[in-house]
Amino acid sequence: MLAGGVACLSEGLTSKEIARRLDISHRTVEVYRARLHKKFGVANTNALLSAMSGIPQERIVPVGA
């Protein structure tokens, strides 16, 4: 889930949309997302993407936005 899931997160997809794309349960996506938030000590997806990329959070803009 990690590589494909992170790409989907950066596109601004919801957990259900990511699950459909990766052919896994949406609960699996939610569990992995929660684990990543905890690991990086962040509270939202923008902060997670920022922490994972090294790019300041205010410069993170989802592809579809």
C-alpha angles and dihedrals in degrees: 000000000000104000096033093038094052090050089052091048090053088054089057095245121160123241090259092050091048090049092052092048093049094037094236135116117283087229089060089054091048092050093050091045091051091048091051091048090052094044093052094037095236134135104209143031096255090054090047093052090046093051092047095047102037089233115130111260095240090062095053110105120172113239094244095049 
